[in-house]
Amino acid sequence: MGFQSLVIIFLLCISMANSDHLKQNKTILQCLTDHSIASPSISSVTFFPTDPSFTSTLQSYTRNLRFTSTTTPKPLFIVVPSHVSHIQASIICCKTHGLEMRIRSGGHDYDGLSYVSKAPFMILDLFNLRSVIVDNGTAWVESVGVGGHFSGGGYGNMMRKFGLSVDNVIDAKLVDVNGNVLDRESMGEDLFWAIKGGGGASFGIIISWKIKNILGCVA
């Protein structure tokens, strides 16, 4: 077999591999679309390795730079949800396709547990969820910025006066493994207790917290 023939075979193998990846991407995107609302479209916040924004999205909240190397396992795709249905669809499609899910919020995970896996995986990056809604002495706060703090117990400089941060959490919204959205009443007191110190993403994907607005601290 001549050199030219080997080159042709090599190029054909690359072409077939790329075709398989594109087919897989299309299948996953269709699954995500089928299980989420039409607007905002989940396709606009889903990034595959072939997308120009994939690398910048992956590295934007990677705090430990050793995980930016070329040898670090990369996700099959990244979803940056802007609506709760995007989270629900991601959970359902990961179960359907046998993928692991890594959930990243502020990215303050220096062991890479929120964005690296040895098994085929995707990243659900919550950095768009950062709204605050204040109402009558309480506030609903989305996960980015407080999610890791609350789920770790909420130790802070004001705890001598006001207690732990989680002592002032009065409700939460969580998406469970089946894609159901639960609040304090529907999740039950045991699970509500567990998410306030049991670690982020251990029991579900927490999308927002309802807290007491102590002395107007939340503005």
C-alpha positions in Angstrom: 0.0 0.0 0.0 1.5 3.3 -1.1 1.9 6.5 0.9 -0.9 8.2 -1.1 -3.3 5.4 -0.2 -2.5 5.7 3.5 -3.2 9.4 3.4 -6.5 8.8 1.8 -7.5 6.2 4.4 -6.4 8.6 7.2 -8.5 11.5 5.8 -11.5 9.2 5.5 -11.1 8.1 9.1 -11.0 11.7 10.3 -14.1 12.5 8.1 -16.0 9.6 9.5 -15.1 10.6 13.1 -16.2 14.2 12.5 -19.4 12.9 10.9 -20.2 10.8 14.0 -19.6 13.8 16.3 -21.8 16.0 14.3 -24.6 13.3 14.3 -24.2 13.0 18.1 -24.4 16.7 18.6 -27.5 17.0 16.5 -29.2 14.1 18.5 -28.3 15.7 21.8 -29.5 19.2 20.7 -32.8 17.7 19.5 -33.3 16.0 22.8 -32.6 19.3 24.7 -35.0 21.2 22.4 -37.8 18.6 22.8 -37.7 18.9 26.6 -37.4 22.7 27.0 -39.6 25.7 26.2 -39.4 27.3 22.7 -38.3 30.8 23.9 -35.6 31.5 25.0 -34.3 28.6 22.9 -31.9 26.2 24.5 -29.9 26.0 21.3 -28.7 29.6 21.9 -27.1 28.6 25.2 -25.7 25.2 24.2 -22.1 25.0 23.1 -20.4 22.1 21.4 -16.6 21.8 20.8 -17.2 22.8 17.2 -18.7 26.2 18.4 -16.3 29.2 18.4 -17.4 30.1 22.0 -16.9 26.7 23.4 -13.4 27.2 24.8 -14.0 30.7 26.2 -17.2 29.4 27.9 -15.4 26.4 29.3 -12.5 28.4 30.7 -14.3 31.5 31.8 -15.0 30.1 35.3 -12.1 27.5 35.5 -10.3 28.9 38.6 -7.5 26.3 38.6 -5.5 26.8 35.5 -4.0 23.4 35.5 -7.4 22.2 34.2 -7.1 24.3 31.1 -4.4 22.0 29.6 -5.0 20.1 26.4 -4.8 16.8 28.3 -7.7 17.7 30.6 -10.9 15.8 29.7 -13.4 18.1 28.0 -17.2 18.0 28.1 -19.2 16.9 25.2 -21.2 20.1 25.4 -22.0 23.0 27.8 -25.4 24.4 28.6 -25.6 27.9 30.1 -29.3 28.0 31.2 -31.3 31.2 31.2 -34.5 29.4 32.1 -35.4 26.6 34.5 -36.6 24.4 31.6 -33.0 24.4 30.2 -31.9 22.8 33.5 -34.8 20.3 33.3 -33.9 19.4 29.7 -30.3 18.9 30.5 -31.1 16.5 33.3 -33.5 14.4 31.2 -31.1 14.3 28.2 -28.1 13.3 30.3 -30.1 10.4 31.7 -31.3 9.5 28.2 -27.8 9.5 26.7 -25.9 8.0 29.8 -23.8 11.1 30.4 -22.5 12.5 33.7 -23.4 16.1 34.6 -21.0 18.6 36.1 -22.7 21.6 37.7 -20.7 24.8 37.9 -21.8 28.0 39.6 -19.1 30.5 40.5 -16.4 28.0 39.7 -14.7 28.2 43.1 -13.8 24.5 42.9 -10.1 24.1 42.7 -10.2 20.3 42.4 -12.1 20.5 39.1 -15.1 18.5 40.4 -17.6 20.9 38.8 -16.0 20.8 35.3 -13.9 17.7 34.9 -14.8 14.0 34.7 -13.2 10.8 33.4 -16.5 9.5 32.1 -18.4 11.2 29.1 -19.9 14.3 30.6 -21.5 17.7 30.1 -21.3 21.0 32.1 -24.3 22.8 33.3 -22.9 26.3 33.9 -25.2 28.5 36.0 -23.4 31.8 35.6 -26.5 33.4 34.0 -28.6 32.8 37.1 -27.8 35.9 39.2 -31.0 37.8 39.8 -32.2 39.2 43.1 -35.9 39.9 43.8 -36.7 41.8 47.0 -40.3 41.7 48.5 -41.6 42.6 52.0 -38.6 41.8 54.1 -37.5 38.7 52.1 -35.5 38.2 48.9 -35.3 35.5 46.3 -31.6 35.1 45.3 -30.5 33.0 42.4 -27.6 30.6 42.9 -24.5 32.3 41.5 -22.7 34.2 44.2 -24.5 32.5 47.1 -25.1 28.9 46.1 -21.7 27.5 47.3 -21.8 29.7 50.4 -25.3 28.6 51.5 -24.8 24.9 50.6 -21.6 24.9 52.6 -23.4 26.2 55.7 -22.9 29.9 55.3 -20.1 30.9 57.6 -19.5 34.6 57.5 -18.2 37.7 59.4 -21.7 38.6 60.7 -22.6 35.1 62.1 -22.1 36.2 65.8 -24.9 38.7 65.3 -27.2 37.0 62.8 -26.1 33.3 63.0 -25.0 31.3 60.0 -26.2 32.5 56.6 -28.4 29.3 56.3 -30.2 30.2 59.5 -31.8 33.0 57.4 -32.8 30.8 54.5 -36.6 30.2 54.6 -37.2 28.5 51.2 -35.4 27.2 48.1 -36.1 26.0 44.6 -34.4 22.8 43.5 -34.5 20.7 40.4 -34.3 17.0 41.3 -32.9 14.0 39.4 -36.2 13.6 37.5 -36.4 17.2 36.4 -39.1 18.2 38.9 -38.9 21.7 40.4 -39.4 21.5 44.2 -39.8 24.2 46.9 -39.5 23.7 50.6 -42.9 22.3 51.0 -42.7 19.8 48.1 -39.1 18.7 48.9 -39.8 18.1 52.6 -38.0 19.3 55.7 -35.3 16.6 55.6 -34.1 17.6 52.2 -34.4 21.3 52.9 -32.2 20.8 56.0 -29.7 18.8 54.0 -29.1 21.4 51.2 -28.2 24.0 53.8 -24.7 22.7 54.5 -24.6 19.3 52.7 -22.7 20.6 49.8 -23.6 22.0 46.4 -25.2 19.7 43.8 -25.3 16.8 46.3 -29.1 16.5 46.3 -30.2 18.3 43.2 -29.6 21.6 41.3 -30.5 24.5 43.5 -31.7 27.4 41.3 -32.6 30.0 44.0 -32.9 30.7 47.7 -35.4 32.7 49.7 -33.7 34.6 52.5 -34.7 37.0 55.3 -33.7 40.6 54.3 -32.1 41.4 57.6 -32.0 45.2 58.3 -32.3 45.8 54.5 -29.0 44.2 53.8 -30.2 43.0 50.4 -30.8 45.9 48.1 
